[in-house]
């Protein structure tokens, strides 16, 4: 049985702006950074990373507040702060230019990074990304924003609630939510400090930068599920491409790793050809 709350043999750590970032790195080729969503971890990309590692230097961190990285001492969970941390992580790893793909919150961080440092990005992939103010808020985040429940959730995060939340965000035909997946999410959420960090993240006032999305100049691929409300990214980002999965849920890289990996590889390959 895996102990997800402990480092794995391929775990790496680096201190970035006072935060001890847990990350994994595999493969060779052009650098590709994968950013997971909220209440998740770098394991979200396990199968997709294995598929992409034959062609890319795949770098995937546990974002602050989650996984083995855990909470920030300053409790600053604003998306632009996340974007700065990702930029500093790549600087620390001496990776000057890279593509970035992010799911959900990870997509939000990715497009903010594209606004702030377009010169560093060779490509941008947004997967069911967030960032528009009218975006639907998941049930787990709504609970964490409830002032009556916040103190309780800082002390305990029931396994049943985590399982229910996971099942609510995958596609109707998905079979990926099993005991192993729930155990992983439960163990990581219950690492010291992670429950409170999640509550802090959910209650952080996020700046609305959505009016600037149309200024993104990085070649962009928008991946979304047919039932998602992410259509605006493809409409607002000039020259962007879009692929829609007919029946996937919110966790497309985990639900459909082959579909995700093939789409990313095809897009980044064509983007590289366009730059020659």
C-alpha positions as CSV (number, residue, x, y, z in Angstrom):
1,X,0.0,0.0,0.0
2,X,1.4,3.4,-1.0
3,X,2.0,6.0,1.7
4,X,1.2,9.1,-0.3
5,X,2.0,11.4,2.5
6,X,5.7,10.4,2.3
7,X,8.2,11.1,-0.6
8,X,8.5,8.5,-3.3
9,X,11.8,7.3,-4.8
10,X,11.6,9.8,-7.6
11,X,10.6,12.8,-5.4
12,X,12.7,15.9,-5.6
13,X,12.6,19.0,-3.5
14,X,13.9,22.6,-4.0
15,X,13.4,25.7,-1.9
16,X,11.8,28.6,-3.8
17,X,11.2,31.9,-2.1
18,X,11.1,30.1,1.3
19,X,8.7,27.3,0.1
20,X,10.0,23.8,-0.1
21,X,8.6,22.6,-3.4
22,X,8.1,18.9,-4.1
23,X,8.4,18.0,-7.8
24,X,9.1,15.2,-10.1
25,X,11.1,15.3,-13.4
26,X,11.3,12.7,-16.1
27,X,12.1,12.3,-19.8
28,X,14.2,14.3,-22.2
29,X,13.5,16.9,-24.8
30,X,11.9,20.4,-24.7
31,X,10.8,21.2,-21.1
32,X,7.1,20.8,-20.4
33,X,5.6,21.9,-17.1
34,X,2.4,20.3,-15.8
35,X,0.3,22.1,-13.2
36,X,-2.5,20.3,-11.3
37,X,-5.7,21.7,-9.9
38,X,-6.9,22.5,-6.4
39,X,-7.2,19.7,-3.8
40,X,-5.0,17.7,-6.1
41,X,-1.3,16.8,-6.5
42,X,1.3,16.1,-9.1
43,X,0.1,12.5,-9.2
44,X,-2.8,13.8,-11.2
45,X,-0.5,13.6,-14.2
46,X,1.2,10.2,-13.5
47,X,-0.1,8.4,-16.6
48,X,0.1,11.5,-18.8
49,X,3.6,12.3,-17.8
50,X,4.7,8.7,-18.6
51,X,3.2,9.1,-22.0
52,X,4.9,12.4,-22.7
53,X,8.3,11.6,-21.2
54,X,9.5,10.0,-24.5
55,X,9.5,13.5,-26.1
56,X,9.6,16.0,-23.3
57,X,11.5,16.9,-20.2
58,X,8.4,16.7,-18.0
59,X,8.4,18.8,-14.8
60,X,5.5,18.7,-12.4
61,X,5.4,20.3,-9.0
62,X,3.0,20.0,-6.1
63,X,1.6,23.5,-5.9
64,X,1.8,25.3,-2.5
65,X,-1.1,24.2,-0.2
66,X,-1.2,20.8,-1.8
67,X,0.6,17.5,-1.9
68,X,4.0,17.2,-0.3
69,X,4.7,20.9,-0.8
70,X,2.1,21.9,1.7
71,X,1.2,25.3,3.1
72,X,2.9,28.6,2.7
73,X,3.9,30.3,5.9
74,X,2.5,33.6,4.6
75,X,-0.8,32.0,3.5
76,X,-0.7,33.9,0.2
77,X,-2.7,31.7,-2.2
78,X,-3.5,34.3,-4.8
79,X,-3.2,33.0,-8.4
80,X,-0.6,35.7,-9.4
81,X,1.5,34.5,-6.4
82,X,1.3,30.9,-7.6
83,X,2.4,32.1,-11.1
84,X,5.4,33.9,-9.6
85,X,6.3,30.8,-7.6
86,X,6.2,28.6,-10.8
87,X,8.3,31.1,-12.6
88,X,10.9,31.2,-9.8
89,X,10.8,27.3,-9.6
90,X,11.9,27.2,-13.3
91,X,14.5,29.8,-12.8
92,X,15.9,27.8,-9.8
93,X,16.0,24.7,-12.0
94,X,17.8,26.7,-14.7
95,X,15.0,26.1,-17.3
96,X,14.7,29.4,-19.2
97,X,12.0,28.5,-21.7
98,X,9.3,25.9,-21.6
99,X,5.7,25.0,-22.4
100,X,3.2,24.8,-19.6
101,X,-0.1,22.9,-19.3
102,X,-2.5,23.3,-16.4
103,X,-5.7,21.7,-15.4
104,X,-8.4,23.8,-13.6
105,X,-6.5,26.0,-11.0
106,X,-3.3,24.9,-12.8
107,X,-4.7,26.3,-16.0
108,X,-5.5,29.6,-14.2
109,X,-1.9,29.8,-13.0
110,X,-0.6,28.9,-16.5
111,X,-2.5,31.7,-18.3
112,X,-1.5,34.2,-15.6
113,X,2.1,33.1,-16.2
114,X,1.6,33.6,-19.9
115,X,0.5,37.2,-19.2
116,X,3.4,38.0,-16.9
117,X,6.2,36.2,-18.8
118,X,5.2,35.5,-22.4
119,X,8.9,35.4,-23.4
120,X,9.5,32.3,-21.3
121,X,6.7,30.2,-22.8
122,X,6.9,28.2,-26.0
123,X,3.3,27.0,-25.6
124,X,0.3,27.2,-23.3
125,X,-2.3,24.4,-22.8
126,X,-5.4,25.2,-20.7
127,X,-7.4,22.2,-19.6
128,X,-10.8,23.0,-18.1
129,X,-9.1,26.1,-16.8
130,X,-10.5,28.6,-14.4
131,X,-10.1,32.3,-14.1
132,X,-13.4,33.9,-15.2
133,X,-15.4,35.3,-12.3
134,X,-18.6,33.5,-13.2
135,X,-16.9,30.1,-13.3
136,X,-18.9,27.5,-11.4
137,X,-17.4,26.8,-7.9
138,X,-17.0,23.1,-7.0
139,X,-19.0,21.8,-4.0
140,X,-15.9,21.2,-1.9
141,X,-14.8,24.8,-2.3
142,X,-18.3,26.1,-1.4
143,X,-18.2,24.1,1.8
144,X,-14.8,25.4,2.7
145,X,-16.2,29.0,2.3
146,X,-19.0,28.3,4.7
147,X,-18.1,30.3,7.9
148,X,-19.8,27.6,10.1
149,X,-17.9,24.7,8.5
150,X,-14.5,26.4,8.1
151,X,-13.3,25.6,11.7
152,X,-14.4,22.0,11.4
153,X,-12.7,21.4,8.0
154,X,-9.5,22.7,9.4
155,X,-9.6,19.9,12.0
156,X,-11.0,17.0,9.9
157,X,-11.6,16.2,6.2
158,X,-13.7,13.0,6.1
159,X,-12.7,10.4,3.5
160,X,-16.3,10.0,2.4
161,X,-16.5,13.7,1.6
162,X,-13.3,13.5,-0.5
163,X,-14.6,10.5,-2.4
164,X,-18.0,12.2,-3.0
165,X,-16.2,15.3,-4.4
166,X,-14.0,13.2,-6.7
167,X,-17.0,11.4,-8.1
168,X,-18.8,14.6,-8.7
169,X,-16.0,16.1,-11.0
170,X,-15.3,13.1,-13.3
171,X,-17.3,12.2,-16.4
172,X,-20.4,10.1,-16.0
173,X,-18.7,7.0,-17.6
174,X,-15.4,7.4,-15.7
175,X,-14.1,4.5,-13.6
176,X,-10.9,6.2,-12.3
177,X,-12.3,7.0,-8.8
178,X,-11.3,3.8,-6.9
179,X,-10.0,3.1,-3.4
180,X,-6.4,3.9,-4.4
181,X,-7.3,7.3,-5.8
182,X,-9.4,8.2,-2.8
183,X,-6.7,7.0,-0.4
184,X,-4.2,9.2,-2.2
185,X,-6.4,12.3,-2.0
186,X,-7.3,11.6,1.6
187,X,-3.7,11.0,2.8
188,X,-2.4,14.1,1.1
189,X,-5.3,16.3,2.3
190,X,-4.6,15.2,5.8
191,X,-0.9,15.9,5.9
192,X,-0.1,18.4,8.6
193,X,-1.1,21.9,7.5
194,X,-2.8,20.9,4.2
195,X,-6.4,21.0,5.5
196,X,-6.0,24.5,6.8
197,X,-4.1,25.5,3.7
198,X,-7.0,24.3,1.5
199,X,-9.5,26.3,3.6
200,X,-7.2,29.4,3.3
201,X,-7.0,28.9,-0.5
202,X,-10.7,28.6,-0.9
203,X,-11.2,31.8,1.1
204,X,-8.6,33.8,-0.7
205,X,-9.9,36.9,-2.6
206,X,-8.6,36.3,-6.1
207,X,-7.9,39.3,-8.3
208,X,-9.9,39.3,-11.5
209,X,-7.5,39.5,-14.5
210,X,-9.9,37.9,-17.0
211,X,-10.2,41.2,-19.0
212,X,-6.5,40.7,-19.9
213,X,-6.9,37.1,-21.3
214,X,-7.3,38.5,-24.8
215,X,-3.8,39.9,-24.5
216,X,-2.2,36.5,-24.3
217,X,0.2,36.1,-27.2
218,X,1.6,32.6,-26.5
219,X,0.5,29.9,-28.8
220,X,-2.5,28.3,-26.9
221,X,-4.4,25.1,-27.0
222,X,-7.7,25.0,-25.1
223,X,-8.8,21.5,-24.0
224,X,-12.1,21.1,-22.3
225,X,-14.9,18.7,-21.7
226,X,-18.2,19.2,-23.5
227,X,-20.0,19.8,-20.3
228,X,-17.6,22.4,-19.0
229,X,-18.1,26.2,-19.1
230,X,-14.6,26.9,-20.5
231,X,-15.6,28.0,-24.0
232,X,-14.6,31.6,-23.4
233,X,-10.8,30.9,-23.4
234,X,-10.9,29.8,-27.1
235,X,-13.0,32.8,-28.0
236,X,-10.9,35.4,-26.1
237,X,-7.3,34.2,-26.9
238,X,-6.3,35.3,-30.4
239,X,-5.3,32.4,-32.6
240,X,-5.9,29.7,-30.0
241,X,-6.9,26.2,-30.9
242,X,-9.6,24.2,-29.1
243,X,-10.3,20.5,-28.7
244,X,-13.5,19.3,-26.9
245,X,-13.8,15.9,-25.3
246,X,-17.3,14.6,-25.7
247,X,-17.9,12.9,-22.4
248,X,-14.9,13.6,-20.1
249,X,-15.2,15.4,-16.7
250,X,-13.2,18.1,-15.0
251,X,-10.0,15.9,-14.5
252,X,-9.3,15.2,-18.2
253,X,-5.5,14.5,-17.9
254,X,-6.3,11.8,-15.3
255,X,-9.5,10.5,-16.9
256,X,-8.2,10.5,-20.5
257,X,-4.4,10.6,-20.3
258,X,-3.8,9.3,-23.8
259,X,-6.2,11.8,-25.3
260,X,-4.5,14.6,-23.3
261,X,-1.0,13.5,-24.1
262,X,-1.7,13.1,-27.8
263,X,-3.3,16.5,-28.0
264,X,-0.4,18.2,-26.2
265,X,2.2,16.5,-28.3
266,X,0.5,17.3,-31.6
267,X,0.0,20.9,-30.6
268,X,3.5,21.6,-29.2
269,X,5.0,19.8,-32.3
270,X,3.1,22.0,-34.7
271,X,3.9,25.1,-32.6
272,X,7.6,24.3,-32.8
273,X,7.4,23.9,-36.6
274,X,5.7,27.3,-36.9
275,X,8.6,28.9,-35.0
276,X,11.2,27.5,-37.4
